[in-house]
Amino acid sequence: MFEAKMVINRLNIEKDSMTISAAISCPFDIDVFSPKVKIVFECNGVDRRLPFLVSNYYHQKNSDTCIIVCEYTYRLDKVFFGDFPTLPISFRFELYYGDHEIKTIPYLVSSNVIVENPDWELDENYIEYECYSPDLDREPEELDFEDQMRTEISFYDVEFEYENCKIVVLRDDQRALDSESFAVRSKVIVPICRAVFSFVRTVLAILLFPYFVIDGLLAAMDFTVRRKATDYYNIPRNWYVQSKLNISSFIKTSLRKSKVLGNLREPLIWLLSLRYKRLCKSPVVKNRVTILSGRRDEISGNLEFVYNILKEDPNIEFKFLLFSDPAGHNKVRNIVKFFELYATSRVVLVDDYFRLLNVVPKREETKLIQLWHACGAFKTFGFTRMGKKGGPKQTDTNHRMYDYAIVSGQEIAKHYAEGFGIPESHVVATGVPRTDIFMSPSYAEKVRADFYEKHPQLKDKKIMLVAPTFRGNGQMSAYYPVNKLNLLDIYNSTGGEYALIVKLHPFCKERFDVPEELSDYIIDCSDDAELNDLLFVSDLVVTDYSSVVFEASLLDIPMLFYVFDLYEYISTRDFYYDFEGFVPGKIVFSEKELVEAIINKDFEHEKVAGFKTKFFDEFDGKSSERVAELVRSLLKD
C-alpha cells in the first residue's frame, strides 16, 4: 500500500504572507522523475489549488523511501480572486507520485531543526519534538509549537486538525482592520495618482522639448558632459542620442515605441475605465453573446463550433472582437470596443489568454466562459508554473475571472482549476467542441478527398506526420531545433515506406531543408494546413510534447515520442503527469532509436485505448451542443 507522511518544518505568517516548508516521505520509484505536490485552500465551500513548489527530491540511502522537500510563500489575501474571505481558510496537501495520488497527506509539525525518528502517532492537541539548543550541555526541550508559532503570526491564528489532515488559518479581524482599510484606500488612490503623474510628466516633457534638444546638441559638441559615450566624430548621431536620452530619463521610460505606448496607455485606460464603470450601472443586454479572441482575425476553432450551433437561434445577439495582432490589446479602438461589450454582454466566450480581461473587473451579471484551445492536460500552464522561470506570480489576475472553463473530461478538471486559478466546480467536462469532427465520418471523407486531390502522389503511400511543439517561453522566443531531426535520413533509412508530412507549431519560424528531388514525399505543411485535418490521413504520428496526442488518440493512430531533451524540458516546463508513464506510445531519445522503432513497427500502440478513455468522457460528437446548452442556460437565467 502506498503511503506518504509529511513534516511541516516551518509555518510563518507575516502580514498576509504565509511561508511554509515541509518534507514528505513516501516509497521510492526509480521511474518517477518529477513528483507533484499541491496545496488546496478551502473557504466557505470554495476551493483553490496551487502548486507547492518542490525544491529537492532524493532517494534515501539504504532505504526504499524518498524525500520530497517543498517550500513556497503564499499571499493569503490573493488565494481567492476578489474580496478577502472573512471566514476561516483551511488547507490540505495532495501528492501525485507516478500513478499514485494521495488527496490528503497526514502531517506533524516540527521546528526548523532535524527531527530524529519522529513519532507519527502524535496527540492532536500537543506537539512534542526535540529542540536542539546551541548549548550542547543542555537537554532537549519539550515545547508547545502552537504557542511558539502564534508569536510569529500577525492578524492570524492557526489551528491544526490532524484527524482531517488540514490546517486552519483564522483571521483576527480587529487587528487586521486598520491594515485592510489602508490597503483599500491604496487600491483606489495609487492608480489614480500614478496615472495623473504619468500624464503630467509627459506633458512637461513636450513643453521642455526645445531645452532637451539644445542640451543634446551642446553635449554632442562636447560643451557639456555626454550622458552616453558615442562616436566622437558623428555629431548628428551624437545629437540624436543625447537628446533622446534627455527625454527618456525625464519621463522615466524608454522612447521605444512599445515603452511609449505603455506609458501613455495607463492614464488612457484609467480614463476609459470610467466609462466602463458607468456602463456597468445599466442592466446587461440579456440576449447578447460576445466572442473574443486575441489570436485570430476570423472566428475558428472551438469558438466557431459553438457559434455555428447558437447562430440558429434568432433571439441571440452576437458581437465580435477578433484580432491576431500581438499589439491589438494596446490599440485604442479595441480597448474602447472591449469595454463596451464586456460591460453590456450577458455571456462572453474566449478561447485563449485575453489580456484586456485583466484591465477592469468583470461585473457579476456577465458570465465569462473559457473555451481553451487545447485538449487534455499535458504541459503545465498558468498558475501551475508559479515559482518557475516564466511562470506567473500569485498576485497576477490572469484567467482568474472565468465563471466556467470547458474540458475534455473530469480527470483533468483539477489541473485546469489549478492552471486558471478558479474553483474546480467552475470547470465543466462538456468535451472540446472542435473534437466533434473526429466522430464525423462524412467530415473525415471530405478531408481525405481534398488532401489526395492536392497530393495525388501520396494516395497509395503511408504517411508519417511529424508534429513537434516549440521550445522557449512563448510566442516571442519560440523555436524548434531543426538540426535535431534529419528528415532525409529518416526517409532513406526507413526505405521510403512513409511519406513525411511536417507540421511545426505556428510560433516556430524555422523550416526544414527538403531536397528538391524528394519534395513530393517530404512535405512541409506548417503554413498551409490544419493540424487536425492532417491526422485523418496519417498512419503514424511522431511528436514530443505536443497536445496533438489527444486528438491522435481519438483516431487510434500509433505514436512515437522523440524527446532528445526530455529531462531539460521537465526541469523548465514540466507536465501534469509523469511523462514516461503518461504518453500513449514508445519514447525514443535519439534519431537512431526513432528509425529502429519505425522499421520494427515498435509503437507500443496498445497504450492508446486506455489513454483515450482516461482523458475523454464522451465520444458522441456532441461537445459543441453541450457548450451551447450551457450558454443558453445562462441566457435564460
C-alpha positions in Angstrom: 0.0 0.0 0.0 1.3 3.4 -1.0 1.5 5.8 2.0 3.1 9.3 2.5 3.8 11.3 5.6 4.7 15.0 6.0 6.7 17.0 8.5 6.0 20.7 8.4 9.3 22.4 9.2 8.2 26.0 9.0 4.9 27.9 9.0 5.3 31.6 9.4 2.7 34.2 8.6 3.7 37.9 8.5 1.1 40.4 7.4 -0.7 38.5 4.6 2.2 36.3 3.5 2.4 32.7 4.6 5.8 30.9 4.2 5.5 27.1 4.6 8.2 24.4 4.1 7.8 20.7 4.5 9.4 17.3 3.8 7.3 14.4 2.5 8.4 10.8 2.9 7.0 8.1 0.6 8.1 4.8 -1.1 10.7 5.5 -3.8 10.1 4.7 -7.5 13.1 5.0 -9.8 10.8 5.8 -12.8 9.4 8.9 -11.1 11.4 11.9 -12.1 9.1 14.8 -11.1 6.7 14.3 -8.2 4.0 16.9 -7.8 2.7 18.4 -4.5 -0.4 20.6 -4.3 -1.8 22.8 -1.6 -5.6 23.0 -1.7 -7.2 26.0 0.1 -10.9 26.0 1.1 -13.1 28.7 2.3 -16.9 28.6 2.7 -17.2 25.7 0.3 -15.0 27.2 -2.4 -11.6 25.8 -3.2 -8.4 26.9 -4.9 -5.5 24.7 -5.9 -1.9 25.9 -6.1 1.4 24.1 -6.6 3.6 23.5 -3.5 7.0 24.0 -5.2 9.3 21.0 -5.0 12.8 22.3 -4.2 14.5 18.9 -3.7 13.8 15.3 -4.3 16.1 12.4 -3.5 16.3 8.7 -2.6 17.3 8.0 0.9 20.4 5.8 1.1 19.9 2.2 2.2 16.2 2.7 2.2 13.2 2.1 -0.1 11.8 5.6 0.6 12.4 9.0 -0.8 12.2 12.6 0.5 10.3 15.4 -1.3 11.2 18.8 0.0 8.7 21.7 -0.7 8.8 25.4 0.2 6.8 28.4 -1.0 5.4 31.7 0.2 1.7 32.3 -0.4 -0.3 35.5 -0.2 -3.3 34.6 1.8 -5.2 37.7 0.6 -4.7 36.6 -3.0 -5.6 33.0 -2.8 -9.3 33.7 -3.6 -10.0 36.1 -6.5 -11.9 39.2 -5.5 -12.6 40.2 -1.9 -10.6 38.8 1.0 -12.6 36.0 2.6 -13.9 36.8 6.1 -14.3 33.1 7.1 -11.5 30.8 8.2 -9.3 29.4 5.5 -8.3 25.8 5.7 -5.8 24.0 3.6 -4.6 20.4 3.0 -1.9 18.8 0.8 -2.0 16.5 -2.1 0.7 14.3 -3.6 1.0 13.0 -7.1 3.8 10.4 -7.4 3.8 8.4 -10.6 0.5 6.6 -10.8 -0.2 7.3 -7.1 -2.5 10.1 -5.8 -2.9 11.0 -2.2 -5.6 13.6 -1.6 -4.9 14.3 2.0 -1.4 13.8 3.4 -1.1 13.2 7.1 1.3 15.5 8.8 3.1 16.5 12.0 4.6 19.8 12.9 8.2 20.3 13.8 10.6 23.3 14.2 13.4 24.3 11.9 15.6 21.5 13.3 16.4 18.0 12.4 13.9 15.5 13.9 15.2 12.1 14.6 12.8 9.2 14.0 9.6 11.2 14.5 6.6 9.5 16.2 3.8 9.8 13.7 1.1 8.9 16.3 1.0 12.3 18.0 -1.6 13.7 20.3 -3.6 16.2 18.2 -3.5 18.8 21.0 0.1 18.7 21.8 3.2 18.6 19.6 6.4 17.1 21.1 9.7 17.4 19.3 13.4 17.6 20.2 14.7 21.1 20.0 18.5 21.1 19.9 20.0 24.1 21.6 23.3 25.7 20.6 24.3 24.9 24.2 25.3 21.3 23.8 25.2 20.7 27.6 21.5 21.4 27.7 19.0 18.7 27.4 16.4 18.7 24.5 13.2 20.6 25.5 9.6 19.8 25.0 7.8 22.8 23.6 4.2 23.5 22.5 4.9 24.6 19.0 1.4 26.1 18.5 2.1 28.7 21.2 5.6 29.4 19.7 4.1 29.8 16.3 1.4 32.3 17.3 4.1 34.7 18.4 5.3 34.8 14.8 1.9 35.5 13.3 0.3 38.9 12.8 -3.5 39.1 12.2 -3.9 35.3 12.2 -4.2 32.3 14.5 -3.5 28.7 13.4 -5.3 25.5 14.3 -4.1 22.0 13.4 -6.7 19.4 12.6 -4.7 16.3 12.5 -7.7 13.9 12.1 -8.7 15.7 8.9 -5.1 16.3 7.8 -5.9 20.0 7.5 -4.6 23.3 8.8 -7.0 26.1 9.6 -6.0 29.8 9.5 -8.2 32.2 11.5 -8.1 35.9 11.0 -8.2 38.4 13.9 -10.3 40.9 12.0 -10.0 43.5 14.8 -6.2 43.6 14.4 -6.3 43.5 10.6 -8.9 46.2 10.2 -6.6 49.2 10.1 -4.2 47.5 7.7 -7.0 46.5 5.3 -8.6 50.0 5.4 -5.2 51.3 4.3 -5.0 48.7 1.6 -8.4 49.5 0.2 -7.6 53.2 0.1 -4.3 52.5 -1.6 -6.0 50.3 -4.2 -8.1 53.3 -5.2 -5.6 56.2 -4.7 -2.4 54.7 -6.0 -3.6 54.0 -9.6 -5.2 57.5 -9.8 -2.0 59.2 -8.6 0.2 57.1 -10.9 -2.0 57.9 -13.9 -2.1 61.7 -13.2 1.6 61.9 -12.5 2.4 60.0 -15.7 0.2 62.3 -17.7 1.7 65.5 -16.2 5.3 64.2 -16.7 4.6 63.5 -20.4 3.1 67.0 -20.9 6.1 68.6 -19.3 8.4 66.6 -21.5 6.6 68.0 -24.6 6.9 71.6 -23.3 10.6 71.1 -22.4 11.4 69.5 -25.8 13.4 72.5 -27.1 15.6 72.5 -24.0 16.3 68.8 -24.3 17.3 69.2 -28.0 19.6 72.2 -27.3 21.2 70.4 -24.4 21.7 67.4 -26.6 23.4 69.5 -29.3 25.8 71.0 -26.7 26.6 67.5 -25.4 27.2 66.3 -28.9 29.7 69.1 -29.4 31.3 68.4 -26.0 30.3 71.7 -24.5 28.5 69.7 -21.7 29.0 66.2 -20.4 27.5 63.4 -22.6 25.1 61.0 -21.0 26.4 58.2 -23.1 29.7 57.6 -24.9 29.2 57.7 -28.7 31.2 58.1 -31.9 33.2 61.3 -31.3 33.1 62.5 -35.0 29.5 61.7 -35.8 27.9 64.9 -34.4 24.4 64.4 -35.9 24.3 60.9 -34.4 25.5 62.2 -31.1 22.9 64.9 -31.1 20.1 62.4 -31.7 21.3 60.0 -29.0 21.9 62.7 -26.3 18.5 64.4 -27.0 16.7 61.0 -26.8 18.4 60.2 -23.5 17.5 63.6 -22.1 13.8 63.0 -22.8 13.6 59.3 -21.8 15.4 60.0 -18.5 12.9 62.8 -17.7 9.8 60.7 -18.4 11.3 57.7 -16.7 10.9 55.3 -19.6 12.5 54.2 -22.9 11.5 56.0 -26.0 11.0 52.7 -27.9 7.5 52.6 -29.3 6.3 49.8 -27.1 7.5 51.7 -23.9 6.0 55.0 -25.0 2.6 53.3 -25.8 2.8 51.5 -22.4 3.5 54.8 -20.6 0.6 56.6 -22.3 -1.7 53.5 -22.1 -2.1 53.6 -18.3 -3.8 57.0 -18.0 -5.7 56.4 -21.2 -7.1 53.1 -19.8 -7.9 54.8 -16.5 -10.0 57.4 -18.3 -11.7 54.8 -20.5 -12.5 52.6 -17.5 -14.6 55.5 -16.0 -17.0 54.9 -18.9 -16.9 51.2 -18.3 -18.0 51.7 -14.7 -20.9 53.9 -15.9 -21.9 51.2 -18.4 -21.9 48.6 -15.6 -24.5 50.6 -13.7 -27.0 49.8 -16.5 -28.6 46.3 -17.0 -26.7 43.9 -19.3 -28.3 43.1 -22.7 -29.8 39.8 -21.7 -29.5 38.1 -25.1 -26.1 39.4 -26.0 -23.2 36.9 -26.5 -19.8 38.4 -27.2 -17.0 36.4 -28.8 -13.4 37.5 -28.0 -10.1 36.3 -29.5 -6.6 37.8 -29.5 -5.1 35.0 -31.7 -7.3 35.1 -34.8 -8.9 37.6 -37.2 -11.7 35.3 -38.1 -13.8 33.0 -35.9 -12.5 29.5 -35.9 -11.6 26.6 -33.6 -13.9 26.0 -30.5 -15.5 29.4 -30.9 -16.7 28.6 -34.4 -18.1 25.2 -33.5 -20.2 26.7 -30.7 -21.2 29.7 -32.7 -22.4 27.5 -35.6 -25.0 25.9 -33.2 -26.0 29.1 -31.4 -26.4 31.2 -34.5 -29.5 29.2 -35.4 -31.3 30.9 -32.5 -32.7 34.3 -33.8 -33.1 35.6 -30.2 -29.4 35.7 -29.6 -27.5 38.9 -30.4 -23.8 38.2 -31.3 -20.9 40.7 -31.0 -17.3 40.0 -32.0 -13.9 41.4 -31.1 -11.3 39.4 -33.0 -7.7 40.2 -33.9 -4.4 38.4 -34.3 -2.0 41.3 -34.0 0.0 40.9 -30.7 -0.2 44.6 -30.2 -4.0 44.5 -30.7 -4.6 44.8 -26.9 -2.9 48.2 -26.9 -5.0 49.7 -29.8 -7.5 52.3 -28.6 -10.3 51.1 -30.9 -10.0 47.6 -29.4 -9.9 48.9 -25.9 -13.0 51.0 -26.4 -14.9 48.2 -28.0 -13.9 45.7 -25.4 -15.0 47.9 -22.5 -18.4 48.5 -24.2 -19.0 44.8 -24.9 -17.7 43.5 -21.6 -19.9 45.8 -19.7 -23.1 45.1 -21.6 -22.9 41.3 -22.5 -24.7 38.6 -20.7 -22.2 35.9 -21.9 -18.7 36.3 -23.1 -16.8 33.5 -24.9 -13.0 33.4 -25.2 -10.6 30.7 -26.4 -7.2 31.7 -25.1 -5.5 34.2 -22.8 -7.1 37.7 -23.5 -5.0 40.4 -21.9 -7.8 43.1 -21.7 -9.8 40.9 -19.3 -7.3 41.9 -16.6 -7.8 45.6 -17.0 -11.2 46.0 -15.4 -13.2 43.8 -13.0 -16.0 41.7 -14.5 -19.5 42.6 -13.4 -21.4 39.8 -11.6 -24.2 39.7 -14.2 -21.7 38.9 -17.0 -20.7 35.3 -17.3 -17.3 34.5 -18.9 -16.6 31.1 -20.4 -13.1 30.0 -21.4 -13.1 27.5 -24.4 -9.5 26.7 -24.1 -7.9 25.9 -27.5 -6.0 22.7 -26.3 -7.3 19.3 -25.4 -6.4 17.4 -22.3 -3.8 18.4 -19.7 -0.2 17.8 -20.8 2.3 20.6 -20.4 1.8 22.7 -17.3 0.4 26.2 -17.8 -0.9 29.2 -15.9 -0.6 29.1 -12.1 0.7 25.6 -12.2 4.0 27.2 -13.3 4.0 29.6 -10.3 7.5 29.9 -8.9 9.2 28.7 -12.0 11.0 30.7 -14.7 8.5 32.4 -17.0 5.6 31.5 -14.6 3.1 33.9 -13.2 3.0 35.5 -9.7 0.3 34.6 -7.3 -0.9 38.2 -7.4 -1.5 38.0 -11.2 -5.1 38.3 -12.3 -4.7 36.2 -15.5 -7.5 33.7 -16.0 -8.9 34.0 -12.5 -12.1 35.8 -13.5 -13.6 32.8 -15.5 -17.0 31.6 -14.5 -16.6 28.4 -16.5 -13.8 26.6 -18.3 -14.7 23.6 -20.5 -12.5 20.5 -20.6 -12.5 17.1 -22.4 -13.0 15.0 -19.2 -13.4 15.1 -15.5 -9.9 13.6 -15.0 -8.3 16.9 -15.9 -10.7 19.3 -14.2 -8.4 19.7 -11.2 -5.5 20.7 -13.5 -7.4 23.4 -15.3 -8.7 24.7 -12.0 -5.1 25.0 -10.8 -3.8 26.5 -14.0 -6.6 29.1 -14.3 -6.8 29.8 -10.5 -10.5 29.0 -10.3 -12.6 26.6 -8.2 -12.8 23.1 -9.5 -16.6 23.4 -9.6 -16.2 26.0 -12.3 -14.5 23.5 -14.7 -17.1 21.7 -16.8 -16.4 18.4 -18.6 -18.5 19.1 -21.7 -15.9 17.8 -24.1 -13.9 20.0 -26.5 -16.1 21.4 -29.4 -13.6 21.1 -32.2 -13.1 17.4 -31.5 -16.6 16.7 -32.8 -15.1 16.3 -36.3 -13.3 13.1 -35.2 -16.7 11.5 -34.7 -17.9 12.5 -38.1 -17.3 10.0 -40.9 -18.5 12.5 -43.6 -16.0 15.1 -42.4 -13.2 12.6 -42.5 -14.1 11.5 -46.0 -14.2 15.1 -47.3 -10.8 16.0 -45.7 -9.1 12.9 -47.2 -10.6 13.6 -50.6 -9.3 17.2 -50.5 -5.8 16.1 -49.4 -5.3 13.5 -52.0 -6.6 15.8 -54.7 -3.8 18.2 -53.7 -1.2 15.4 -53.3 -2.2 12.6 -55.6 1.3 11.0 -55.4 0.6 10.1 -51.8 -2.6 8.2 -52.4 -1.0 4.7 -52.1 1.6 5.8 -49.6 1.8 5.5 -45.9 2.0 8.9 -44.2 4.1 9.9 -41.2 3.0 13.1 -39.5 5.9 14.9 -37.8 4.4 17.4 -35.4 6.7 18.6 -32.6 5.9 21.5 -30.4 8.1 24.6 -29.8 10.8 25.3 -27.2 11.0 28.6 -25.4 8.8 30.6 -23.1 6.2 31.8 -25.6 5.4 33.3 -28.9 8.3 35.8 -29.0 11.0 33.2 -28.0 9.6 30.1 -29.7 11.8 27.9 -31.8 12.4 24.3 -32.8 15.9 22.9 -33.2 15.5 21.6 -36.8 19.1 20.2 -36.7 17.9 17.6 -34.2 15.8 15.9 -36.9 17.1 14.9 -40.3 14.1 14.2 -42.4 16.1 13.0 -45.4 17.9 10.4 -43.3 14.7 9.2 -41.8 13.0 8.8 -45.2 16.0 6.9 -46.6 16.6 4.8 -43.5 13.0 3.6 -43.5 13.2 2.6 -47.2 10.8 5.3 -48.3 7.9 3.3 -46.7 6.4 6.5 -45.3 5.9 9.9 -46.9 6.8 12.6 -44.3 4.3 15.5 -43.6 5.8 18.2 -41.3 3.6 20.4 -39.2 5.6 22.7 -36.9 3.9 24.9 -34.2 2.6 28.2 -35.6 5.0 30.1 -33.3 8.1 28.5 -34.9 9.8 30.4 -37.7 12.3 27.7 -38.6 11.8 25.4 -41.5 13.4 22.1 -42.6 15.5 21.9 -45.7 13.9 19.5 -48.1 15.8 18.2 -51.2 14.0 19.2 -54.4 14.1 15.6 -55.7 12.1 14.4 -52.6 9.7 17.4 -52.3 6.8 15.2 -53.3 7.4 12.8 -50.4 8.8 15.1 -47.7 6.3 18.0 -47.5 6.3 20.9 -45.0 2.7 21.9 -44.3 3.5 24.2 -41.4 2.0 27.2 -43.2 -0.9 25.9 -45.2 -2.7 23.1 -43.4 -4.9 22.5 -40.3 -3.2 20.0 -37.9 -6.4 18.2 -37.1 -7.1 17.7 -40.8 -3.7 16.1 -41.3 -4.5 13.5 -38.7 -7.2 12.0 -40.9 -4.5 10.9 -43.5 -1.8 9.9 -41.0 -0.7 6.3 -40.4 1.9 7.3 -37.7 2.5 10.5 -35.6 6.0 11.5 -34.5 5.8 14.2 -31.8 7.3 15.2 -28.5 5.4 17.3 -26.0 2.6 18.5 -28.3 -1.1 18.2 -27.2 -1.8 16.6 -30.7 -1.5 13.3 -28.8 -5.1 13.8 -27.5 -6.6 14.3 -31.0 -4.4 11.5 -32.4 -5.8 9.1 -29.8 -9.3 9.8 -30.9 -8.4 8.3 -34.3 -6.4 5.5 -32.7 -3.2 6.5 -34.5 0.1 4.9 -33.5 2.5 7.4 -32.0 6.3 7.8 -31.3 7.7 10.4 -28.9 11.1 11.7 -30.0 12.3 13.5 -26.8 16.0 14.2 -27.1 15.7 16.9 -24.4 13.2 15.3 -22.1 14.8 15.9 -18.7 15.8 19.5 -19.6 12.2 20.1 -20.6 10.8 18.6 -17.4 13.1 20.9 -15.3 12.0 24.0 -17.2 8.3 23.4 -18.2 7.2 20.0 -16.7 4.0 18.1 -17.1 0.8 17.3 -15.1 1.6 13.6 -15.3 4.9 11.7 -15.1 5.9 11.8 -18.8 7.3 8.3 -19.2 4.2 6.7 -17.7 1.7 9.0 -19.4 2.3 9.1 -23.1 0.4 6.6 -25.4 3.4 5.4 -27.4 7.0 4.5 -27.4 9.6 7.0 -26.2 12.9 7.4 -28.1 15.8 9.7 -27.2 17.8 9.7 -30.5 17.2 9.7 -34.2 18.7 6.2 -34.4 16.2 4.8 -31.9 13.4 6.6 -33.8 14.4 4.9 -37.1 14.6 1.5 -35.4 11.2 1.9 -33.9 9.7 2.8 -37.3 11.3 -0.1 -39.1 10.3 -2.6 -36.4 6.8 -1.2 -36.0 7.6 -0.8 -32.3 5.0 1.9 -31.4 3.5 0.4 -28.2 0.2 1.1 -29.8 -1.7 -0.8 -27.0 -1.4 2.3 -24.8 -3.6 4.4 -26.9 -7.0 2.9 -25.9 -6.5 3.5 -22.2 -5.1 6.9 -22.7 -8.2 8.0 -24.7 -10.7 6.8 -22.2 -8.8 8.4 -19.4 -8.9 11.9 -20.8 -12.2 12.0 -22.7 -15.6 11.3 -21.1 -17.7 11.3 -24.2 -17.3 10.1 -27.8 -20.6 11.1 -29.2 -19.6 14.2 -31.3 -21.9 16.4 -29.3 -19.4 18.5 -27.3 -20.4 21.7 -29.2 -24.0 21.1 -28.3 -23.3 20.7 -24.6 -21.3 24.0 -24.5 -24.1 25.7 -26.5 -26.6 24.4 -24.0 -24.5 25.9 -21.1 -24.7 29.3 -22.9 -28.4 29.0 -23.4 -29.0 28.2 -19.7 -27.0 31.3 -18.7 -29.0 33.5 -21.1 -32.3 32.1 -19.6 -31.1 32.9 -16.1 
